[in-house]
Amino acid sequence: MILKEKEFKIGGPHGAGGFAEIDEESIVISPFAAAPVKQIIADLARPILIIFTGFDVFNGNEKSLADAESPRTRQM
């Protein structure tokens, strides 16, 4: 992978283990999340950067994705 070649550490392959490794020096990449990733991170740590799909992104059923914004995630 490109990130590994640039000496990025890829944390937790999937599931809760990845969340446990997030700290203030982490970069979180979360495209097309099917879980409330930003909500969970808001309770655990303040990573340096979160990259996500964005606002107004819908799945195939025209429903918003699960990782919605909230006042708590906007404070991050």
mmCIF file of the C-alpha atoms, coordinates in Angstrom:
data_MODEL
# 
_entry.id   MODEL 
# 
loop_
_atom_site.group_PDB 
_atom_site.id 
_atom_site.type_symbol 
_atom_site.label_atom_id 
_atom_site.label_alt_id 
_atom_site.label_comp_id 
_atom_site.label_asym_id 
_atom_site.label_entity_id 
_atom_site.label_seq_id 
_atom_site.pdbx_PDB_ins_code 
_atom_site.Cartn_x 
_atom_site.Cartn_y 
_atom_site.Cartn_z 
_atom_site.occupancy 
_atom_site.B_iso_or_equiv 
_atom_site.pdbx_formal_charge 
_atom_site.auth_seq_id 
_atom_site.auth_comp_id 
_atom_site.auth_asym_id 
_atom_site.auth_atom_id 
_atom_site.pdbx_PDB_model_num 
ATOM 1  C CA . MET A 1 1  ? 0.000   0.000  0.000  1.00 0.00 ? 1  MET A CA 1 
ATOM 2  C CA . ILE A 1 2  ? 1.048   3.562  -0.632 1.00 0.00 ? 2  ILE A CA 1 
ATOM 3  C CA . LEU A 1 3  ? 0.639   4.625  2.992  1.00 0.00 ? 3  LEU A CA 1 
ATOM 4  C CA . LYS A 1 4  ? 2.835   1.801  4.281  1.00 0.00 ? 4  LYS A CA 1 
ATOM 5  C CA . GLU A 1 5  ? 5.535   2.760  1.757  1.00 0.00 ? 5  GLU A CA 1 
ATOM 6  C CA . LYS A 1 6  ? 5.483   6.285  3.261  1.00 0.00 ? 6  LYS A CA 1 
ATOM 7  C CA . GLU A 1 7  ? 5.961   4.755  6.756  1.00 0.00 ? 7  GLU A CA 1 
ATOM 8  C CA . PHE A 1 8  ? 2.373   5.284  7.933  1.00 0.00 ? 8  PHE A CA 1 
ATOM 9  C CA . LYS A 1 9  ? 1.258   2.757  10.554 1.00 0.00 ? 9  LYS A CA 1 
ATOM 10 C CA . ILE A 1 10 ? -2.066  1.176  9.647  1.00 0.00 ? 10 ILE A CA 1 
ATOM 11 C CA . GLY A 1 11 ? -3.905  0.552  12.919 1.00 0.00 ? 11 GLY A CA 1 
ATOM 12 C CA . GLY A 1 12 ? -6.489  -2.076 13.770 1.00 0.00 ? 12 GLY A CA 1 
ATOM 13 C CA . PRO A 1 13 ? -7.556  -4.087 10.725 1.00 0.00 ? 13 PRO A CA 1 
ATOM 14 C CA . HIS A 1 14 ? -11.267 -3.703 11.521 1.00 0.00 ? 14 HIS A CA 1 
ATOM 15 C CA . GLY A 1 15 ? -13.706 -3.519 14.402 1.00 0.00 ? 15 GLY A CA 1 
ATOM 16 C CA . ALA A 1 16 ? -13.208 -2.008 17.829 1.00 0.00 ? 16 ALA A CA 1 
ATOM 17 C CA . GLY A 1 17 ? -9.462  -2.685 17.893 1.00 0.00 ? 17 GLY A CA 1 
ATOM 18 C CA . GLY A 1 18 ? -8.834  0.149  15.462 1.00 0.00 ? 18 GLY A CA 1 
ATOM 19 C CA . PHE A 1 19 ? -10.727 2.654  17.618 1.00 0.00 ? 19 PHE A CA 1 
ATOM 20 C CA . ALA A 1 20 ? -8.630  1.742  20.649 1.00 0.00 ? 20 ALA A CA 1 
ATOM 21 C CA . GLU A 1 21 ? -5.443  2.792  18.828 1.00 0.00 ? 21 GLU A CA 1 
ATOM 22 C CA . ILE A 1 22 ? -6.577  6.339  17.946 1.00 0.00 ? 22 ILE A CA 1 
ATOM 23 C CA . ASP A 1 23 ? -4.712  9.173  19.682 1.00 0.00 ? 23 ASP A CA 1 
ATOM 24 C CA . GLU A 1 24 ? -3.846  12.859 19.123 1.00 0.00 ? 24 GLU A CA 1 
ATOM 25 C CA . GLU A 1 25 ? -1.302  11.957 16.412 1.00 0.00 ? 25 GLU A CA 1 
ATOM 26 C CA . SER A 1 26 ? -3.674  9.756  14.385 1.00 0.00 ? 26 SER A CA 1 
ATOM 27 C CA . ILE A 1 27 ? -5.100  10.380 10.945 1.00 0.00 ? 27 ILE A CA 1 
ATOM 28 C CA . VAL A 1 28 ? -8.446  8.616  10.506 1.00 0.00 ? 28 VAL A CA 1 
ATOM 29 C CA . ILE A 1 29 ? -9.663  7.782  6.991  1.00 0.00 ? 29 ILE A CA 1 
ATOM 30 C CA . SER A 1 30 ? -13.326 6.771  6.975  1.00 0.00 ? 30 SER A CA 1 
ATOM 31 C CA . PRO A 1 31 ? -14.948 6.789  3.516  1.00 0.00 ? 31 PRO A CA 1 
ATOM 32 C CA . PHE A 1 32 ? -18.543 5.568  3.136  1.00 0.00 ? 32 PHE A CA 1 
ATOM 33 C CA . ALA A 1 33 ? -18.871 4.534  6.786  1.00 0.00 ? 33 ALA A CA 1 
ATOM 34 C CA . ALA A 1 34 ? -21.691 2.199  7.747  1.00 0.00 ? 34 ALA A CA 1 
ATOM 35 C CA . ALA A 1 35 ? -21.178 3.041  11.439 1.00 0.00 ? 35 ALA A CA 1 
ATOM 36 C CA . PRO A 1 36 ? -21.116 6.325  13.390 1.00 0.00 ? 36 PRO A CA 1 
ATOM 37 C CA . VAL A 1 37 ? -17.309 6.582  13.224 1.00 0.00 ? 37 VAL A CA 1 
ATOM 38 C CA . LYS A 1 38 ? -17.060 10.295 14.100 1.00 0.00 ? 38 LYS A CA 1 
ATOM 39 C CA . GLN A 1 39 ? -19.425 9.837  17.058 1.00 0.00 ? 39 GLN A CA 1 
ATOM 40 C CA . ILE A 1 40 ? -17.291 6.997  18.429 1.00 0.00 ? 40 ILE A CA 1 
ATOM 41 C CA . ILE A 1 41 ? -14.040 8.916  17.918 1.00 0.00 ? 41 ILE A CA 1 
ATOM 42 C CA . ALA A 1 42 ? -15.505 11.964 19.694 1.00 0.00 ? 42 ALA A CA 1 
ATOM 43 C CA . ASP A 1 43 ? -15.777 9.829  22.853 1.00 0.00 ? 43 ASP A CA 1 
ATOM 44 C CA . LEU A 1 44 ? -12.234 8.432  22.625 1.00 0.00 ? 44 LEU A CA 1 
ATOM 45 C CA . ALA A 1 45 ? -9.660  10.882 21.274 1.00 0.00 ? 45 ALA A CA 1 
ATOM 46 C CA . ARG A 1 46 ? -9.021  13.978 19.170 1.00 0.00 ? 46 ARG A CA 1 
ATOM 47 C CA . PRO A 1 47 ? -7.085  12.802 16.097 1.00 0.00 ? 47 PRO A CA 1 
ATOM 48 C CA . ILE A 1 48 ? -5.050  15.349 14.168 1.00 0.00 ? 48 ILE A CA 1 
ATOM 49 C CA . LEU A 1 49 ? -7.139  14.741 11.014 1.00 0.00 ? 49 LEU A CA 1 
ATOM 50 C CA . ILE A 1 50 ? -10.315 12.903 9.992  1.00 0.00 ? 50 ILE A CA 1 
ATOM 51 C CA . ILE A 1 51 ? -10.948 12.282 6.296  1.00 0.00 ? 51 ILE A CA 1 
ATOM 52 C CA . PHE A 1 52 ? -14.502 11.192 5.541  1.00 0.00 ? 52 PHE A CA 1 
ATOM 53 C CA . THR A 1 53 ? -16.891 11.067 2.580  1.00 0.00 ? 53 THR A CA 1 
ATOM 54 C CA . GLY A 1 54 ? -18.499 14.415 3.287  1.00 0.00 ? 54 GLY A CA 1 
ATOM 55 C CA . PHE A 1 55 ? -21.928 15.904 3.596  1.00 0.00 ? 55 PHE A CA 1 
ATOM 56 C CA . ASP A 1 56 ? -24.921 14.985 1.424  1.00 0.00 ? 56 ASP A CA 1 
ATOM 57 C CA . VAL A 1 57 ? -23.546 11.563 0.477  1.00 0.00 ? 57 VAL A CA 1 
ATOM 58 C CA . PHE A 1 58 ? -26.166 8.871  0.069  1.00 0.00 ? 58 PHE A CA 1 
ATOM 59 C CA . ASN A 1 59 ? -26.099 5.102  -0.261 1.00 0.00 ? 59 ASN A CA 1 
ATOM 60 C CA . GLY A 1 60 ? -27.849 3.145  -3.045 1.00 0.00 ? 60 GLY A CA 1 
ATOM 61 C CA . ASN A 1 61 ? -31.214 3.507  -1.290 1.00 0.00 ? 61 ASN A CA 1 
ATOM 62 C CA . GLU A 1 62 ? -30.978 7.328  -1.236 1.00 0.00 ? 62 GLU A CA 1 
ATOM 63 C CA . LYS A 1 63 ? -30.599 7.280  2.560  1.00 0.00 ? 63 LYS A CA 1 
ATOM 64 C CA . SER A 1 64 ? -27.886 9.243  4.326  1.00 0.00 ? 64 SER A CA 1 
ATOM 65 C CA . LEU A 1 65 ? -24.851 7.275  5.419  1.00 0.00 ? 65 LEU A CA 1 
ATOM 66 C CA . ALA A 1 66 ? -24.584 6.249  9.081  1.00 0.00 ? 66 ALA A CA 1 
ATOM 67 C CA . ASP A 1 67 ? -21.769 8.659  10.029 1.00 0.00 ? 67 ASP A CA 1 
ATOM 68 C CA . ALA A 1 68 ? -23.851 11.799 10.493 1.00 0.00 ? 68 ALA A CA 1 
ATOM 69 C CA . GLU A 1 69 ? -22.664 15.107 11.947 1.00 0.00 ? 69 GLU A CA 1 
ATOM 70 C CA . SER A 1 70 ? -23.680 16.240 15.429 1.00 0.00 ? 70 SER A CA 1 
ATOM 71 C CA . PRO A 1 71 ? -22.800 19.217 17.637 1.00 0.00 ? 71 PRO A CA 1 
ATOM 72 C CA . ARG A 1 72 ? -20.236 17.006 19.410 1.00 0.00 ? 72 ARG A CA 1 
ATOM 73 C CA . THR A 1 73 ? -18.484 15.951 16.191 1.00 0.00 ? 73 THR A CA 1 
ATOM 74 C CA . ARG A 1 74 ? -18.467 19.530 14.884 1.00 0.00 ? 74 ARG A CA 1 
ATOM 75 C CA . GLN A 1 75 ? -16.471 20.565 17.988 1.00 0.00 ? 75 GLN A CA 1 
ATOM 76 C CA . MET A 1 76 ? -13.683 18.202 16.940 1.00 0.00 ? 76 MET A CA 1 
# 
